[in-house]
Amino acid sequence: MAIETAPEALSPVIAIALVGGLGVGSQWLAWRLRMPAIVLMLVAGVLIGPVLGVFDPARDFGPLMAPIIAIAVAIILFEGGLTLNFHQLRDAAVGVQRLVFIGAPVGWVLSALALKYGAGLSWSSSWVFGGILIVTGPTVIAPLLRTARLSRRPGQLLQWEAIVNDPLGALAAVLAFEVVLVLNTATTTGAAVLDLMLGIGLAVAFGLAGGYGIAWAFRNGHVPEYMKVSVLFALLLGIFGLSDAVLHESGLLAVTVMGIVIANANLPSYEELRRFKEHATILLVSGVFILLAANLDFSELGQLTGRAAIFVALIIFVARPVTVFVSLIGSGLPWREQVLVAFTGPRGVVLVAVAGLFAERLMSLGFEDAELIGPLAFVLVATTVVLHGFTLKPMARWLGLAGAGNPGVIIVGGSDWTTALAEALIKADVPVLMTDPNFGHLRAARAAGIQTYTGDILSEGAEQRLELVSYDKMLTATDNDAYNTLVATDLAPEFGRENVFQVERVKTDGARHTLPATLGGRPIGHRATYDEWNRLVRQGWTFRITRLTAEFTLKDWQEKRPRSHLVGRILPNGDFKLLQEDEEIRGLPDTRLIALRPPESNGSTIQPPADT
């Protein structure tokens, strides 16, 4: 008779490498397949964990498992706090306040009722777990928003609610547990309330001190530039650990407050700090979800009955919508935005981590039904992640709150040639937005019916007024090479460096006037300068669109149009892309080529399709 042996444990180094590779690999694959990244990470974790048994976080990390998740969640919440700039909130401020101050208590009560009458838990377990359920995880919201490309205000509502309510949910669970503790032990009510208030007060104080301390030190040059991220990380971990030592789970509140303070301190190096934190957060979100899924125990899920499905349905289709609609009564928000927010409430890793902690504490007090809290939390997270991962984008499009199906291009700089290009793109159903700080430069574009914005694309006003979700490419084409380079460099992380182009810079003899090649966007077309593009258009060159067919191929087009300058192409699925000089393209049938053509015709024997 064969004796089964337990799978050999992975070394911590191999385990970390596996988690990192699967997490980032899942995000990359999701980007390629245009799928929700969270779903793929969840599937990858389940496969290597409970299904194949290759990786067991509890076995391979041991006692380090809980601290790893706690620190990762703290950093994720801090980075979320860094995005909460009050100047950028503006039109969503009322909705966020209502979702926090009205929505959190209402959601707590409704969640507790769903647990009591849906899942069949005791009142004690329901009130503790119900407090945790008010969170909508930022670990899930951020990837979903990146994929769905929502309009600014509903995106802000979901993001702010998730980040602010996350630590509040943990503290609500702490409050409910303290009440249960008083009712079931000899602990006095006064002592429990005092501990709770002291912990919350100190957490806020620690967060404020850390945020204002960093702002003061950075602004006054007390930390060298190369050490700013390191100092920030060290202080973040210190604030989290110190606050958590005073009151468990209050560290999440402290780091969130710290991030919000820094976000609103107007630090010169804020953008660099935020982008670095975003990169770190992508790694952490990936890793945490892999750990979460791999740590799943199917035997625990086996304890659940059909009442778990009732509980999940009540949370998604009753508790969440009622909470949002009650909170936003009289807010003035359009009904479409209310509906989108009401039916978007994914839960994340904070819910599972905190639920597991309080489940153990409740079981130590004799509440046996608390052993169902962990499985219920995971089922809710998995269901909401999959549901909202696949429905948020279609729902947003149906409600008119997402970018166009085929994203367009922002052209920075109004001129004869950019206006001609924009007109050709609009005829091909490619959305175009043209911006320029000079009102007069946009006169021709406005006359042609092109959407315009007068102002600096880098200004706070542009960020607040423009809905950029319909655009995923940018062309900087003003008469100022330095400004083109500045815009392309600054916005490249937002659009992706492969999607940011600029006109060729004017060649200069002096090294002191030459900008570094590492800055700016990719050159477009045949690398003509601003003046050269305009001269061609004034000489009668025109932008034309030619559709390739099985009979008229890319090679035929190249032979027929030897002097034409190719600037872009539109694939059969409507995907538009700007092109560099000599960039290889696939000449698939129904691909449309956008090129600047000279006024004279070419005497080729092959007759091309009619240009538009």
Buried (B, 14 or more C-beta within 10 A) or exposed (E): EEEEEEEEBBEEEEBBEBBBEBBBBBBEBBEEEEBBBBBBBBBBBBBBBBBEEBBBBEBBBEEEBBEBBBBBBBBBBBBBBBBBBEEBBEBBEBBBBBBBEBBBBBBBBBBBBBBBBBBBBBEBBBBBBBBBBBBBBBBBBBBBBBBBBBBBBBBBBBBBBBBBBBBBBBBBBBBBBBBBBBEEEEEEEEEBBEBBEEBBEBBBEBBBBBBBBBBEBBBEEEBEEEEBBEBBBEBBBEBBBBBBEBBBBBBBBBBBBBBBBBBBBEBEBBEEBBEBBBEBBBBBBBBBBBBBBBBBBEEBBEEBEEBBBBBBBBBBEBBBBBBBBBBBEEBEBBEBBBBBBBBBBBBBBBBBBBBBBBBEBBBEBEBEBBBBBBBBBBBBBBBBBBBBBEBBBEBBBEBEBBBBEBBBBBBBBBBBBBBBBBBBBBEBEBBBBBBBBEEEBBEBBBEBEBBBBBBBBBBEEBBEEBEBBBBBBBBBBBBEBEBBBBBBBBBBBEBEEEBBBBBBBEEEEEEEEEBEEEBBBBBBBBBBBBEBBBBBBEEEBBBBBBBBEEEBBBEBBEBBBEEBBBBBBBBEEBEBBBBBBEEEBEBEEEBBBBBBBBEEEEEEEEEBEEBE
